[in-house]
Amino acid sequence: MIRQKPKIIGFKKSCVFCKKEFDVNYKNIELISRYVSSKGKVLSRRISGNCAKHQRKIAKEIKIARFLSIFPYIVK
């Protein structure tokens, strides 16, 4: 008989940007830094809880901020 793994029931995170009517901007470093890991990588949708539309927007704004030297590529 094959035993099944117990299912882990978690809660679905909802997108913060869909709830509130504010926009992501590359100039807002405090907001952008919440979606970057300690190693400098962009957090995934699964971890951040954003919808696909806003996750793409966040990733694009992080890349723009890095290119303009507002936000570092590597966090030391």
mmCIF file of the N, C-alpha and C atoms, coordinates in Angstrom:
data_MODEL
# 
_entry.id   MODEL 
# 
loop_
_atom_site.group_PDB 
_atom_site.id 
_atom_site.type_symbol 
_atom_site.label_atom_id 
_atom_site.label_alt_id 
_atom_site.label_comp_id 
_atom_site.label_asym_id 
_atom_site.label_entity_id 
_atom_site.label_seq_id 
_atom_site.pdbx_PDB_ins_code 
_atom_site.Cartn_x 
_atom_site.Cartn_y 
_atom_site.Cartn_z 
_atom_site.occupancy 
_atom_site.B_iso_or_equiv 
_atom_site.pdbx_formal_charge 
_atom_site.auth_seq_id 
_atom_site.auth_comp_id 
_atom_site.auth_asym_id 
_atom_site.auth_atom_id 
_atom_site.pdbx_PDB_model_num 
ATOM 1   N N  . MET A 1 1  ? 0.826  -1.176 0.000   1.00 0.00 ? 1  MET A N  1 
ATOM 2   C CA . MET A 1 1  ? 0.000  0.000  0.000   1.00 0.00 ? 1  MET A CA 1 
ATOM 3   C C  . MET A 1 1  ? 0.878  1.251  0.000   1.00 0.00 ? 1  MET A C  1 
ATOM 4   N N  . ILE A 1 2  ? 0.548  2.198  -0.839  1.00 0.00 ? 2  ILE A N  1 
ATOM 5   C CA . ILE A 1 2  ? 1.322  3.424  -0.950  1.00 0.00 ? 2  ILE A CA 1 
ATOM 6   C C  . ILE A 1 2  ? 0.712  4.486  -0.049  1.00 0.00 ? 2  ILE A C  1 
ATOM 7   N N  . ARG A 1 3  ? 1.574  5.054  0.791   1.00 0.00 ? 3  ARG A N  1 
ATOM 8   C CA . ARG A 1 3  ? 1.107  6.121  1.676   1.00 0.00 ? 3  ARG A CA 1 
ATOM 9   C C  . ARG A 1 3  ? 1.247  7.454  0.972   1.00 0.00 ? 3  ARG A C  1 
ATOM 10  N N  . GLN A 1 4  ? 0.242  8.273  1.075   1.00 0.00 ? 4  GLN A N  1 
ATOM 11  C CA . GLN A 1 4  ? 0.303  9.599  0.482   1.00 0.00 ? 4  GLN A CA 1 
ATOM 12  C C  . GLN A 1 4  ? 0.856  10.579 1.496   1.00 0.00 ? 4  GLN A C  1 
ATOM 13  N N  . LYS A 1 5  ? 1.548  11.587 0.976   1.00 0.00 ? 5  LYS A N  1 
ATOM 14  C CA . LYS A 1 5  ? 2.059  12.635 1.847   1.00 0.00 ? 5  LYS A CA 1 
ATOM 15  C C  . LYS A 1 5  ? 0.894  13.494 2.329   1.00 0.00 ? 5  LYS A C  1 
ATOM 16  N N  . PRO A 1 6  ? 0.948  13.930 3.569   1.00 0.00 ? 6  PRO A N  1 
ATOM 17  C CA . PRO A 1 6  ? -0.123 14.820 4.026   1.00 0.00 ? 6  PRO A CA 1 
ATOM 18  C C  . PRO A 1 6  ? -0.041 16.157 3.299   1.00 0.00 ? 6  PRO A C  1 
ATOM 19  N N  . LYS A 1 7  ? -1.192 16.673 2.913   1.00 0.00 ? 7  LYS A N  1 
ATOM 20  C CA . LYS A 1 7  ? -1.232 17.938 2.190   1.00 0.00 ? 7  LYS A CA 1 
ATOM 21  C C  . LYS A 1 7  ? -1.089 19.085 3.174   1.00 0.00 ? 7  LYS A C  1 
ATOM 22  N N  . ILE A 1 8  ? -0.237 20.028 2.803   1.00 0.00 ? 8  ILE A N  1 
ATOM 23  C CA . ILE A 1 8  ? -0.034 21.203 3.633   1.00 0.00 ? 8  ILE A CA 1 
ATOM 24  C C  . ILE A 1 8  ? -0.995 22.276 3.133   1.00 0.00 ? 8  ILE A C  1 
ATOM 25  N N  . ILE A 1 9  ? -1.879 22.687 3.991   1.00 0.00 ? 9  ILE A N  1 
ATOM 26  C CA . ILE A 1 9  ? -2.857 23.692 3.622   1.00 0.00 ? 9  ILE A CA 1 
ATOM 27  C C  . ILE A 1 9  ? -2.372 25.024 4.148   1.00 0.00 ? 9  ILE A C  1 
ATOM 28  N N  . GLY A 1 10 ? -2.081 25.923 3.243   1.00 0.00 ? 10 GLY A N  1 
ATOM 29  C CA . GLY A 1 10 ? -1.620 27.254 3.614   1.00 0.00 ? 10 GLY A CA 1 
ATOM 30  C C  . GLY A 1 10 ? -2.652 28.280 3.204   1.00 0.00 ? 10 GLY A C  1 
ATOM 31  N N  . PHE A 1 11 ? -2.297 29.516 3.311   1.00 0.00 ? 11 PHE A N  1 
ATOM 32  C CA . PHE A 1 11 ? -3.219 30.556 2.890   1.00 0.00 ? 11 PHE A CA 1 
ATOM 33  C C  . PHE A 1 11 ? -2.653 31.267 1.676   1.00 0.00 ? 11 PHE A C  1 
ATOM 34  N N  . LYS A 1 12 ? -3.521 31.736 0.819   1.00 0.00 ? 12 LYS A N  1 
ATOM 35  C CA . LYS A 1 12 ? -3.120 32.429 -0.404  1.00 0.00 ? 12 LYS A CA 1 
ATOM 36  C C  . LYS A 1 12 ? -2.858 33.884 -0.083  1.00 0.00 ? 12 LYS A C  1 
ATOM 37  N N  . LYS A 1 13 ? -1.649 34.329 -0.381  1.00 0.00 ? 13 LYS A N  1 
ATOM 38  C CA . LYS A 1 13 ? -1.329 35.742 -0.188  1.00 0.00 ? 13 LYS A CA 1 
ATOM 39  C C  . LYS A 1 13 ? -1.982 36.528 -1.311  1.00 0.00 ? 13 LYS A C  1 
ATOM 40  N N  . SER A 1 14 ? -2.476 37.686 -0.983  1.00 0.00 ? 14 SER A N  1 
ATOM 41  C CA . SER A 1 14 ? -3.090 38.507 -2.017  1.00 0.00 ? 14 SER A CA 1 
ATOM 42  C C  . SER A 1 14 ? -2.163 39.664 -2.376  1.00 0.00 ? 14 SER A C  1 
ATOM 43  N N  . CYS A 1 15 ? -2.305 40.146 -3.581  1.00 0.00 ? 15 CYS A N  1 
ATOM 44  C CA . CYS A 1 15 ? -1.440 41.195 -4.107  1.00 0.00 ? 15 CYS A CA 1 
ATOM 45  C C  . CYS A 1 15 ? -1.728 42.514 -3.392  1.00 0.00 ? 15 CYS A C  1 
ATOM 46  N N  . VAL A 1 16 ? -0.693 43.121 -2.862  1.00 0.00 ? 16 VAL A N  1 
ATOM 47  C CA . VAL A 1 16 ? -0.824 44.390 -2.139  1.00 0.00 ? 16 VAL A CA 1 
ATOM 48  C C  . VAL A 1 16 ? -1.187 45.511 -3.106  1.00 0.00 ? 16 VAL A C  1 
ATOM 49  N N  . PHE A 1 17 ? -0.647 45.445 -4.319  1.00 0.00 ? 17 PHE A N  1 
ATOM 50  C CA . PHE A 1 17 ? -0.857 46.505 -5.287  1.00 0.00 ? 17 PHE A CA 1 
ATOM 51  C C  . PHE A 1 17 ? -2.257 46.479 -5.886  1.00 0.00 ? 17 PHE A C  1 
ATOM 52  N N  . CYS A 1 18 ? -2.897 45.305 -5.910  1.00 0.00 ? 18 CYS A N  1 
ATOM 53  C CA . CYS A 1 18 ? -4.282 45.222 -6.386  1.00 0.00 ? 18 CYS A CA 1 
ATOM 54  C C  . CYS A 1 18 ? -5.243 45.773 -5.339  1.00 0.00 ? 18 CYS A C  1 
ATOM 55  N N  . LYS A 1 19 ? -4.915 45.595 -4.069  1.00 0.00 ? 19 LYS A N  1 
ATOM 56  C CA . LYS A 1 19 ? -5.778 46.090 -2.993  1.00 0.00 ? 19 LYS A CA 1 
ATOM 57  C C  . LYS A 1 19 ? -5.750 47.610 -2.915  1.00 0.00 ? 19 LYS A C  1 
ATOM 58  N N  . LYS A 1 20 ? -4.554 48.164 -2.945  1.00 0.00 ? 20 LYS A N  1 
ATOM 59  C CA . LYS A 1 20 ? -4.387 49.611 -2.808  1.00 0.00 ? 20 LYS A CA 1 
ATOM 60  C C  . LYS A 1 20 ? -4.071 50.216 -4.165  1.00 0.00 ? 20 LYS A C  1 
ATOM 61  N N  . GLU A 1 21 ? -4.438 51.435 -4.348  1.00 0.00 ? 21 GLU A N  1 
ATOM 62  C CA . GLU A 1 21 ? -4.256 52.103 -5.634  1.00 0.00 ? 21 GLU A CA 1 
ATOM 63  C C  . GLU A 1 21 ? -2.973 52.932 -5.670  1.00 0.00 ? 21 GLU A C  1 
ATOM 64  N N  . PHE A 1 22 ? -1.824 52.313 -5.411  1.00 0.00 ? 22 PHE A N  1 
ATOM 65  C CA . PHE A 1 22 ? -0.566 53.019 -5.585  1.00 0.00 ? 22 PHE A CA 1 
ATOM 66  C C  . PHE A 1 22 ? 0.293  52.247 -6.574  1.00 0.00 ? 22 PHE A C  1 
ATOM 67  N N  . ASP A 1 23 ? 1.196  52.945 -7.198  1.00 0.00 ? 23 ASP A N  1 
ATOM 68  C CA . ASP A 1 23 ? 1.963  52.388 -8.296  1.00 0.00 ? 23 ASP A CA 1 
ATOM 69  C C  . ASP A 1 23 ? 3.405  52.132 -7.876  1.00 0.00 ? 23 ASP A C  1 
ATOM 70  N N  . VAL A 1 24 ? 4.031  51.173 -8.520  1.00 0.00 ? 24 VAL A N  1 
ATOM 71  C CA . VAL A 1 24 ? 5.435  50.859 -8.276  1.00 0.00 ? 24 VAL A CA 1 
ATOM 72  C C  . VAL A 1 24 ? 6.276  51.834 -9.089  1.00 0.00 ? 24 VAL A C  1 
ATOM 73  N N  . ASN A 1 25 ? 7.313  52.380 -8.454  1.00 0.00 ? 25 ASN A N  1 
ATOM 74  C CA . ASN A 1 25 ? 8.184  53.315 -9.142  1.00 0.00 ? 25 ASN A CA 1 
ATOM 75  C C  . ASN A 1 25 ? 9.628  52.998 -8.761  1.00 0.00 ? 25 ASN A C  1 
ATOM 76  N N  . TYR A 1 26 ? 10.536 53.157 -9.707  1.00 0.00 ? 26 TYR A N  1 
ATOM 77  C CA . TYR A 1 26 ? 11.944 52.841 -9.443  1.00 0.00 ? 26 TYR A CA 1 
ATOM 78  C C  . TYR A 1 26 ? 12.570 53.800 -8.439  1.00 0.00 ? 26 TYR A C  1 
ATOM 79  N N  . LYS A 1 27 ? 11.955 54.951 -8.219  1.00 0.00 ? 27 LYS A N  1 
ATOM 80  C CA . LYS A 1 27 ? 12.492 55.932 -7.276  1.00 0.00 ? 27 LYS A CA 1 
ATOM 81  C C  . LYS A 1 27 ? 12.177 55.573 -5.829  1.00 0.00 ? 27 LYS A C  1 
ATOM 82  N N  . ASN A 1 28 ? 11.185 54.730 -5.614  1.00 0.00 ? 28 ASN A N  1 
ATOM 83  C CA . ASN A 1 28 ? 10.766 54.331 -4.270  1.00 0.00 ? 28 ASN A CA 1 
ATOM 84  C C  . ASN A 1 28 ? 11.614 53.129 -3.820  1.00 0.00 ? 28 ASN A C  1 
ATOM 85  N N  . ILE A 1 29 ? 12.772 53.409 -3.260  1.00 0.00 ? 29 ILE A N  1 
ATOM 86  C CA . ILE A 1 29 ? 13.738 52.364 -2.889  1.00 0.00 ? 29 ILE A CA 1 
ATOM 87  C C  . ILE A 1 29 ? 13.234 51.518 -1.722  1.00 0.00 ? 29 ILE A C  1 
ATOM 88  N N  . GLU A 1 30 ? 12.516 52.114 -0.791  1.00 0.00 ? 30 GLU A N  1 
ATOM 89  C CA . GLU A 1 30 ? 11.990 51.361 0.357   1.00 0.00 ? 30 GLU A CA 1 
ATOM 90  C C  . GLU A 1 30 ? 11.040 50.256 -0.104  1.00 0.00 ? 30 GLU A C  1 
ATOM 91  N N  . LEU A 1 31 ? 10.195 50.575 -1.060  1.00 0.00 ? 31 LEU A N  1 
ATOM 92  C CA . LEU A 1 31 ? 9.238  49.602 -1.577  1.00 0.00 ? 31 LEU A CA 1 
ATOM 93  C C  . LEU A 1 31 ? 9.945  48.520 -2.380  1.00 0.00 ? 31 LEU A C  1 
ATOM 94  N N  . ILE A 1 32 ? 10.872 48.920 -3.226  1.00 0.00 ? 32 ILE A N  1 
ATOM 95  C CA . ILE A 1 32 ? 11.593 47.966 -4.073  1.00 0.00 ? 32 ILE A CA 1 
ATOM 96  C C  . ILE A 1 32 ? 12.433 47.003 -3.235  1.00 0.00 ? 32 ILE A C  1 
ATOM 97  N N  . SER A 1 33 ? 13.036 47.505 -2.165  1.00 0.00 ? 33 SER A N  1 
ATOM 98  C CA . SER A 1 33 ? 13.926 46.662 -1.363  1.00 0.00 ? 33 SER A CA 1 
ATOM 99  C C  . SER A 1 33 ? 13.177 45.539 -0.643  1.00 0.00 ? 33 SER A C  1 
ATOM 100 N N  . ARG A 1 34 ? 11.874 45.660 -0.462  1.00 0.00 ? 34 ARG A N  1 
ATOM 101 C CA . ARG A 1 34 ? 11.082 44.583 0.156   1.00 0.00 ? 34 ARG A CA 1 
ATOM 102 C C  . ARG A 1 34 ? 10.984 43.361 -0.742  1.00 0.00 ? 34 ARG A C  1 
ATOM 103 N N  . TYR A 1 35 ? 11.144 43.558 -2.049  1.00 0.00 ? 35 TYR A N  1 
ATOM 104 C CA . TYR A 1 35 ? 10.978 42.474 -3.013  1.00 0.00 ? 35 TYR A CA 1 
ATOM 105 C C  . TYR A 1 35 ? 12.304 41.964 -3.551  1.00 0.00 ? 35 TYR A C  1 
ATOM 106 N N  . VAL A 1 36 ? 13.402 42.233 -2.825  1.00 0.00 ? 36 VAL A N  1 
ATOM 107 C CA . VAL A 1 36 ? 14.725 41.734 -3.182  1.00 0.00 ? 36 VAL A CA 1 
ATOM 108 C C  . VAL A 1 36 ? 15.254 40.932 -1.998  1.00 0.00 ? 36 VAL A C  1 
ATOM 109 N N  . SER A 1 37 ? 15.832 39.764 -2.276  1.00 0.00 ? 37 SER A N  1 
ATOM 110 C CA . SER A 1 37 ? 16.344 38.912 -1.210  1.00 0.00 ? 37 SER A CA 1 
ATOM 111 C C  . SER A 1 37 ? 17.631 39.483 -0.632  1.00 0.00 ? 37 SER A C  1 
ATOM 112 N N  . SER A 1 38 ? 18.138 38.845 0.396   1.00 0.00 ? 38 SER A N  1 
ATOM 113 C CA . SER A 1 38 ? 19.376 39.304 1.035   1.00 0.00 ? 38 SER A CA 1 
ATOM 114 C C  . SER A 1 38 ? 20.585 39.124 0.115   1.00 0.00 ? 38 SER A C  1 
ATOM 115 N N  . LYS A 1 39 ? 20.471 38.230 -0.869  1.00 0.00 ? 39 LYS A N  1 
ATOM 116 C CA . LYS A 1 39 ? 21.548 38.021 -1.833  1.00 0.00 ? 39 LYS A CA 1 
ATOM 117 C C  . LYS A 1 39 ? 21.413 38.919 -3.058  1.00 0.00 ? 39 LYS A C  1 
ATOM 118 N N  . GLY A 1 40 ? 20.343 39.704 -3.131  1.00 0.00 ? 40 GLY A N  1 
ATOM 119 C CA . GLY A 1 40 ? 20.172 40.641 -4.234  1.00 0.00 ? 40 GLY A CA 1 
ATOM 120 C C  . GLY A 1 40 ? 19.286 40.142 -5.349  1.00 0.00 ? 40 GLY A C  1 
ATOM 121 N N  . LYS A 1 41 ? 18.633 38.996 -5.164  1.00 0.00 ? 41 LYS A N  1 
ATOM 122 C CA . LYS A 1 41 ? 17.761 38.446 -6.208  1.00 0.00 ? 41 LYS A CA 1 
ATOM 123 C C  . LYS A 1 41 ? 16.326 38.930 -6.005  1.00 0.00 ? 41 LYS A C  1 
ATOM 124 N N  . VAL A 1 42 ? 15.587 39.010 -7.097  1.00 0.00 ? 42 VAL A N  1 
ATOM 125 C CA . VAL A 1 42 ? 14.188 39.410 -7.039  1.00 0.00 ? 42 VAL A CA 1 
ATOM 126 C C  . VAL A 1 42 ? 13.379 38.235 -6.494  1.00 0.00 ? 42 VAL A C  1 
ATOM 127 N N  . LEU A 1 43 ? 12.539 38.499 -5.487  1.00 0.00 ? 43 LEU A N  1 
ATOM 128 C CA . LEU A 1 43 ? 11.720 37.443 -4.899  1.00 0.00 ? 43 LEU A CA 1 
ATOM 129 C C  . LEU A 1 43 ? 10.652 36.974 -5.878  1.00 0.00 ? 43 LEU A C  1 
ATOM 130 N N  . SER A 1 44 ? 10.317 35.710 -5.826  1.00 0.00 ? 44 SER A N  1 
ATOM 131 C CA . SER A 1 44 ? 9.330  35.149 -6.733  1.00 0.00 ? 44 SER A CA 1 
ATOM 132 C C  . SER A 1 44 ? 7.914  35.524 -6.312  1.00 0.00 ? 44 SER A C  1 
ATOM 133 N N  . ARG A 1 45 ? 6.987  35.301 -7.216  1.00 0.00 ? 45 ARG A N  1 
ATOM 134 C CA . ARG A 1 45 ? 5.575  35.577 -6.938  1.00 0.00 ? 45 ARG A CA 1 
ATOM 135 C C  . ARG A 1 45 ? 5.063  34.739 -5.777  1.00 0.00 ? 45 ARG A C  1 
ATOM 136 N N  . ARG A 1 46 ? 5.525  33.511 -5.724  1.00 0.00 ? 46 ARG A N  1 
ATOM 137 C CA . ARG A 1 46 ? 5.069  32.592 -4.682  1.00 0.00 ? 46 ARG A CA 1 
ATOM 138 C C  . ARG A 1 46 ? 5.424  33.115 -3.297  1.00 0.00 ? 46 ARG A C  1 
ATOM 139 N N  . ILE A 1 47 ? 6.580  33.729 -3.174  1.00 0.00 ? 47 ILE A N  1 
ATOM 140 C CA . ILE A 1 47 ? 7.034  34.242 -1.882  1.00 0.00 ? 47 ILE A CA 1 
ATOM 141 C C  . ILE A 1 47 ? 6.465  35.626 -1.602  1.00 0.00 ? 47 ILE A C  1 
ATOM 142 N N  . SER A 1 48 ? 6.479  36.501 -2.607  1.00 0.00 ? 48 SER A N  1 
ATOM 143 C CA . SER A 1 48 ? 6.030  37.877 -2.389  1.00 0.00 ? 48 SER A CA 1 
ATOM 144 C C  . SER A 1 48 ? 4.518  37.994 -2.328  1.00 0.00 ? 48 SER A C  1 
ATOM 145 N N  . GLY A 1 49 ? 3.796  37.113 -3.033  1.00 0.00 ? 49 GLY A N  1 
ATOM 146 C CA . GLY A 1 49 ? 2.337  37.135 -3.000  1.00 0.00 ? 49 GLY A CA 1 
ATOM 147 C C  . GLY A 1 49 ? 1.716  38.100 -3.985  1.00 0.00 ? 49 GLY A C  1 
ATOM 148 N N  . ASN A 1 50 ? 2.458  38.547 -4.974  1.00 0.00 ? 50 ASN A N  1 
ATOM 149 C CA . ASN A 1 50 ? 1.928  39.479 -5.958  1.00 0.00 ? 50 ASN A CA 1 
ATOM 150 C C  . ASN A 1 50 ? 1.277  38.742 -7.119  1.00 0.00 ? 50 ASN A C  1 
ATOM 151 N N  . CYS A 1 51 ? 0.408  39.456 -7.834  1.00 0.00 ? 51 CYS A N  1 
ATOM 152 C CA . CYS A 1 51 ? -0.166 38.894 -9.052  1.00 0.00 ? 51 CYS A CA 1 
ATOM 153 C C  . CYS A 1 51 ? 0.879  39.005 -10.166 1.00 0.00 ? 51 CYS A C  1 
ATOM 154 N N  . ALA A 1 52 ? 0.639  38.345 -11.284 1.00 0.00 ? 52 ALA A N  1 
ATOM 155 C CA . ALA A 1 52 ? 1.613  38.299 -12.378 1.00 0.00 ? 52 ALA A CA 1 
ATOM 156 C C  . ALA A 1 52 ? 1.882  39.689 -12.948 1.00 0.00 ? 52 ALA A C  1 
ATOM 157 N N  . LYS A 1 53 ? 0.844  40.474 -13.095 1.00 0.00 ? 53 LYS A N  1 
ATOM 158 C CA . LYS A 1 53 ? 0.973  41.819 -13.669 1.00 0.00 ? 53 LYS A CA 1 
ATOM 159 C C  . LYS A 1 53 ? 1.903  42.690 -12.826 1.00 0.00 ? 53 LYS A C  1 
ATOM 160 N N  . HIS A 1 54 ? 1.679  42.706 -11.519 1.00 0.00 ? 54 HIS A N  1 
ATOM 161 C CA . HIS A 1 54 ? 2.476  43.561 -10.645 1.00 0.00 ? 54 HIS A CA 1 
ATOM 162 C C  . HIS A 1 54 ? 3.867  42.979 -10.391 1.00 0.00 ? 54 HIS A C  1 
ATOM 163 N N  . GLN A 1 55 ? 4.012  41.669 -10.453 1.00 0.00 ? 55 GLN A N  1 
ATOM 164 C CA . GLN A 1 55 ? 5.335  41.057 -10.299 1.00 0.00 ? 55 GLN A CA 1 
ATOM 165 C C  . GLN A 1 55 ? 6.237  41.456 -11.461 1.00 0.00 ? 55 GLN A C  1 
ATOM 166 N N  . ARG A 1 56 ? 5.697  41.470 -12.679 1.00 0.00 ? 56 ARG A N  1 
ATOM 167 C CA . ARG A 1 56 ? 6.475  41.912 -13.839 1.00 0.00 ? 56 ARG A CA 1 
ATOM 168 C C  . ARG A 1 56 ? 6.867  43.376 -13.691 1.00 0.00 ? 56 ARG A C  1 
ATOM 169 N N  . LYS A 1 57 ? 5.943  44.185 -13.208 1.00 0.00 ? 57 LYS A N  1 
ATOM 170 C CA . LYS A 1 57 ? 6.199  45.620 -13.019 1.00 0.00 ? 57 LYS A CA 1 
ATOM 171 C C  . LYS A 1 57 ? 7.302  45.835 -11.977 1.00 0.00 ? 57 LYS A C  1 
ATOM 172 N N  . ILE A 1 58 ? 7.247  45.097 -10.871 1.00 0.00 ? 58 ILE A N  1 
ATOM 173 C CA . ILE A 1 58 ? 8.265  45.211 -9.823  1.00 0.00 ? 58 ILE A CA 1 
ATOM 174 C C  . ILE A 1 58 ? 9.640  44.817 -10.363 1.00 0.00 ? 58 ILE A C  1 
ATOM 175 N N  . ALA A 1 59 ? 9.709  43.693 -11.091 1.00 0.00 ? 59 ALA A N  1 
ATOM 176 C CA . ALA A 1 59 ? 10.981 43.229 -11.639 1.00 0.00 ? 59 ALA A CA 1 
ATOM 177 C C  . ALA A 1 59 ? 11.565 44.263 -12.605 1.00 0.00 ? 59 ALA A C  1 
ATOM 178 N N  . LYS A 1 60 ? 10.712 44.861 -13.422 1.00 0.00 ? 60 LYS A N  1 
ATOM 179 C CA . LYS A 1 60 ? 11.165 45.871 -14.380 1.00 0.00 ? 60 LYS A CA 1 
ATOM 180 C C  . LYS A 1 60 ? 11.700 47.106 -13.661 1.00 0.00 ? 60 LYS A C  1 
ATOM 181 N N  . GLU A 1 61 ? 11.000 47.548 -12.619 1.00 0.00 ? 61 GLU A N  1 
ATOM 182 C CA . GLU A 1 61 ? 11.422 48.741 -11.876 1.00 0.00 ? 61 GLU A CA 1 
ATOM 183 C C  . GLU A 1 61 ? 12.717 48.489 -11.102 1.00 0.00 ? 61 GLU A C  1 
ATOM 184 N N  . ILE A 1 62 ? 12.911 47.282 -10.596 1.00 0.00 ? 62 ILE A N  1 
ATOM 185 C CA . ILE A 1 62 ? 14.164 46.931 -9.910  1.00 0.00 ? 62 ILE A CA 1 
ATOM 186 C C  . ILE A 1 62 ? 15.328 46.998 -10.890 1.00 0.00 ? 62 ILE A C  1 
ATOM 187 N N  . LYS A 1 63 ? 15.107 46.468 -12.097 1.00 0.00 ? 63 LYS A N  1 
ATOM 188 C CA . LYS A 1 63 ? 16.164 46.480 -13.114 1.00 0.00 ? 63 LYS A CA 1 
ATOM 189 C C  . LYS A 1 63 ? 16.509 47.896 -13.546 1.00 0.00 ? 63 LYS A C  1 
ATOM 190 N N  . ILE A 1 64 ? 15.495 48.757 -13.652 1.00 0.00 ? 64 ILE A N  1 
ATOM 191 C CA . ILE A 1 64 ? 15.745 50.161 -14.006 1.00 0.00 ? 64 ILE A CA 1 
ATOM 192 C C  . ILE A 1 64 ? 16.545 50.848 -12.902 1.00 0.00 ? 64 ILE A C  1 
ATOM 193 N N  . ALA A 1 65 ? 16.168 50.613 -11.636 1.00 0.00 ? 65 ALA A N  1 
ATOM 194 C CA . ALA A 1 65 ? 16.867 51.232 -10.506 1.00 0.00 ? 65 ALA A CA 1 
ATOM 195 C C  . ALA A 1 65 ? 18.313 50.757 -10.434 1.00 0.00 ? 65 ALA A C  1 
ATOM 196 N N  . ARG A 1 66 ? 18.556 49.500 -10.750 1.00 0.00 ? 66 ARG A N  1 
ATOM 197 C CA . ARG A 1 66 ? 19.928 48.983 -10.767 1.00 0.00 ? 66 ARG A CA 1 
ATOM 198 C C  . ARG A 1 66 ? 20.734 49.640 -11.879 1.00 0.00 ? 66 ARG A C  1 
ATOM 199 N N  . PHE A 1 67 ? 20.147 49.773 -13.052 1.00 0.00 ? 67 PHE A N  1 
ATOM 200 C CA . PHE A 1 67 ? 20.835 50.367 -14.194 1.00 0.00 ? 67 PHE A CA 1 
ATOM 201 C C  . PHE A 1 67 ? 21.206 51.824 -13.929 1.00 0.00 ? 67 PHE A C  1 
ATOM 202 N N  . LEU A 1 68 ? 20.344 52.552 -13.221 1.00 0.00 ? 68 LEU A N  1 
ATOM 203 C CA . LEU A 1 68 ? 20.590 53.954 -12.908 1.00 0.00 ? 68 LEU A CA 1 
ATOM 204 C C  . LEU A 1 68 ? 21.439 54.141 -11.647 1.00 0.00 ? 68 LEU A C  1 
ATOM 205 N N  . SER A 1 69 ? 21.922 53.062 -11.075 1.00 0.00 ? 69 SER A N  1 
ATOM 206 C CA . SER A 1 69 ? 22.766 53.055 -9.865  1.00 0.00 ? 69 SER A CA 1 
ATOM 207 C C  . SER A 1 69 ? 22.051 53.617 -8.635  1.00 0.00 ? 69 SER A C  1 
ATOM 208 N N  . ILE A 1 70 ? 20.752 53.511 -8.606  1.00 0.00 ? 70 ILE A N  1 
ATOM 209 C CA . ILE A 1 70 ? 19.992 53.904 -7.422  1.00 0.00 ? 70 ILE A CA 1 
ATOM 210 C C  . ILE A 1 70 ? 19.943 52.737 -6.441  1.00 0.00 ? 70 ILE A C  1 
ATOM 211 N N  . PHE A 1 71 ? 19.926 51.531 -6.986  1.00 0.00 ? 71 PHE A N  1 
ATOM 212 C CA . PHE A 1 71 ? 19.819 50.309 -6.193  1.00 0.00 ? 71 PHE A CA 1 
ATOM 213 C C  . PHE A 1 71 ? 20.970 49.388 -6.581  1.00 0.00 ? 71 PHE A C  1 
ATOM 214 N N  . PRO A 1 72 ? 21.645 48.745 -5.607  1.00 0.00 ? 72 PRO A N  1 
ATOM 215 C CA . PRO A 1 72 ? 22.823 47.933 -5.947  1.00 0.00 ? 72 PRO A CA 1 
ATOM 216 C C  . PRO A 1 72 ? 22.451 46.584 -6.595  1.00 0.00 ? 72 PRO A C  1 
ATOM 217 N N  . TYR A 1 73 ? 23.330 46.086 -7.448  1.00 0.00 ? 73 TYR A N  1 
ATOM 218 C CA . TYR A 1 73 ? 23.154 44.762 -8.028  1.00 0.00 ? 73 TYR A CA 1 
ATOM 219 C C  . TYR A 1 73 ? 23.381 43.686 -6.982  1.00 0.00 ? 73 TYR A C  1 
ATOM 220 N N  . ILE A 1 74 ? 24.434 43.869 -6.177  1.00 0.00 ? 74 ILE A N  1 
ATOM 221 C CA . ILE A 1 74 ? 24.809 42.895 -5.149  1.00 0.00 ? 74 ILE A CA 1 
ATOM 222 C C  . ILE A 1 74 ? 24.750 43.575 -3.791  1.00 0.00 ? 74 ILE A C  1 
ATOM 223 N N  . VAL A 1 75 ? 24.040 42.946 -2.871  1.00 0.00 ? 75 VAL A N  1 
ATOM 224 C CA . VAL A 1 75 ? 23.939 43.489 -1.512  1.00 0.00 ? 75 VAL A CA 1 
ATOM 225 C C  . VAL A 1 75 ? 25.047 42.854 -0.682  1.00 0.00 ? 75 VAL A C  1 
ATOM 226 N N  . LYS A 1 76 ? 25.844 43.682 -0.026  1.00 0.00 ? 76 LYS A N  1 
ATOM 227 C CA . LYS A 1 76 ? 26.960 43.155 0.760   1.00 0.00 ? 76 LYS A CA 1 
ATOM 228 C C  . LYS A 1 76 ? 26.576 43.028 2.213   1.00 0.00 ? 76 LYS A C  1 
# 
